[in-house]
Amino acid sequence: MKIYENAVIGGGASGLMFAASLKDKSGTVILEKNPQLGAKILISGGGKCNFTNKNISYKDYLGDKKFINATIKKLNSKWLLNWFTSRGLQYSIKNGTEYFCKNSSKEILEILKREINGVGLKLNCEILGIGKEGNIFKIFTKQGAILAKRAVVASGGLSFPKLGASSIGFDIAKSFGHKIVPASPALVGWTLQKEQSFFKSLSGISVDAKICVQNREFKAPILFAHKGISGPAVLNASLFWSKGFVEIDFLPNFDLDLIRGSKRSVSNELPLPKRFSKAFLEHINLQDKPCSRLKGEEFKKLSLFKSYKFAPAGTFGYSKAEVTKGGICTDEIDSKTLMSKKEENLYFLGEVLNVTGRLGGYNLHWAFTSGVKCAAEVTKS
Ligand SMILES: Cc1cc2nc3c(=O)[nH]c(=O)nc-3n(C[C@H](O)[C@H](O)[C@H](O)COP(=O)(O)OP(=O)(O)OC[C@H]3O[C@@H](n4cnc5c(N)ncnc54)[C@H](O)[C@@H]3O)c2cc1C
């Protein structure tokens, strides 16, 4: 029976980049559960794949900063951008720092597919578990067993199960004695308690707001949705929320004193969508009348627009979460090689590890560069 040099579990961002970065590609096989590679790459960034950010820093991630920095310090956004553009990628920049494919995520996937030429590929190949006999890994799949000298687990987190996500990476890690930092959905919208259900009637409206959670502030748009609230401010704040209260400032750049004494109605004066202002005024039991007619206590109540405290009911869950927070504890992974400290020649890459970036290209940057780093080490040995 053939013994591969490297068996890569998962043909997503990190697994593809690992294989693409190997000098000698013969002897490596990618095992992917889906009928196609890189399903998440294709839908990422709204179909244009926000693959890195000009300002990549360990500060943009949850997880062990030293561990993360060991990879991204050298393999920074300039490096990654050059890797892709030197292979023909055209990009555009949004919000000043976020790099996207100019036309479509397909362009990045096509580059990666080209670069893995020579690597073996088994699609529709679901991994069920891994064992080790002597120095050889035995990888159990629905298509039978596969033998390899190195097992590279690049199977991602739990979000978007419809695109192939599974707990196999965590299961493999546990079976080799690794600790898992409890996982939860992140970069995800919040569901609401009954008292905030009026937000749902505002579905489709977006407001520029500031969310405060655990003494951190996130200034960006909030989007009201049928299920609850979402949008960049909520997604980033969700990284730091597990339960309890959050505070929203719906008027982060506005001084309420400016409307004191105005003859126009509150909803006409506030720089917010009128439908939102009216619904919020109703929620706080305040009549939408000319500002000049608001009595002292009534005017004070307007400050709720600037500091509205409530407790989300929960999150939209893994079916909508962009990433998984938590994962394989990096204390037990060598930051120089990404090899397990518990089992020789067992490697872990990408989102399966306890490394979670904020919105803006940080998660794909981690997935890609952890693949590059591991391939460089494997090539050396
Ligand atoms: C809707 C959405 C939009 C996103 N947009 C962005 C963005 O613009 N920028 C950004 O930085 N990040 C974005 N992300 C996050 C980013 O896509 C992930 O962090 C990244 O893909 C993780 O790479 P990975 O290689 O670790 O895992 P994945 O890319 O998830 O790859 C894992 C692979 O393993 C396979 N697999 C799983 N279980 C098994 C099994 N049992 N057997 C065989 N194969 C298996 C999966 O099918 C998958 O192909 C987005 C995520 C989502 C869901």
The ligand as a Gaussian input file, in Angstrom:
#p B3LYP/6-31G(d) Opt

LIG

0 1
 C      -19.504000      33.475000       4.801000
 C      -18.049000      33.592000       5.162000
 C      -17.317000      34.664000       4.678000
 C      -15.971000      34.808000       5.057000
 N      -15.265000      35.854000       4.547000
 C      -13.964000      36.020000       4.923000
 C      -13.193000      37.080000       4.368000
 O      -13.615000      37.805000       3.462000
 N      -11.925000      37.252000       4.840000
 C      -11.383000      36.426000       5.806000
 O      -10.241000      36.636000       6.210000
 N      -12.078000      35.374000       6.287000
 C      -13.345000      35.143000       5.860000
 N      -14.044000      34.064000       6.339000
 C      -13.338000      33.101000       7.235000
 C      -12.396000      32.204000       6.403000
 O      -13.098000      31.720000       5.267000
 C      -11.886000      31.027000       7.232000
 O      -11.317000      31.514000       8.426000
 C      -10.848000      30.219000       6.446000
 O      -11.428000      29.667000       5.287000
 C      -10.281000      29.110000       7.306000
 O       -9.399000      28.331000       6.525000
 P       -9.100000      26.820000       6.912000
 O       -8.220000      26.278000       5.875000
 O       -8.671000      26.740000       8.315000
 O      -10.523000      26.107000       6.852000
 P      -11.559000      25.962000       5.590000
 O      -11.265000      26.967000       4.549000
 O      -12.866000      25.940000       6.243000
 O      -11.164000      24.543000       5.009000
 C      -11.386000      23.348000       5.719000
 C      -11.690000      22.254000       4.725000
 O      -11.743000      21.005000       5.417000
 C      -12.810000      20.241000       4.896000
 N      -13.246000      19.260000       5.894000
 C      -13.873000      19.464000       7.068000
 N      -14.127000      18.299000       7.675000
 C      -13.635000      17.318000       6.869000
 C      -13.599000      15.915000       6.959000
 N      -14.146000      15.253000       7.992000
 N      -13.013000      15.208000       5.966000
 C      -12.451000      15.878000       4.895000
 N      -12.474000      17.199000       4.751000
 C      -13.057000      17.931000       5.738000
 C      -13.877000      21.274000       4.593000
 O      -14.821000      20.795000       3.658000
 C      -13.044000      22.435000       4.060000
 O      -12.901000      22.374000       2.670000
 C      -15.369000      33.869000       5.945000
 C      -16.102000      32.773000       6.394000
 C      -17.432000      32.617000       6.003000
 C      -18.193000      31.416000       6.508000

